[in-house]
């Protein structure tokens, strides 16, 4: 099966002419590799758990959960792309935005304020 025939390519690459189509197919083929998806799945799960533990500890270092959660969201986004899971990709996209908001509010903004 070629990259253009894979379920991932059909799910995530719209029909029509695209300049970077070969690069997109190569990336999707890489992200769909079972070793890569397994790595992204477990990295996302473990960093998600770590971020939740940091936040739940309610200590001075709790806001450090946001960058850890950002890694989780990005990793699980790559997992969703590799598997062709659009719903999970949407969820992780929203979580990424929320994590960036938390990073700004709790880490960057206080640093800029002085």
Protein Blocks (a to p, Z undefined) as FASTA:
>chain_A
ZZklpmklmmmmcgdddfklmmmmmmmmmmmpmklmmmmmmmmmmmmmmmmmmmmnopak
lmmmmmmmmmmmmmmmmmmmmnopaklmmmmmmmmmmmmmmmmmmmmmmmmnZZ
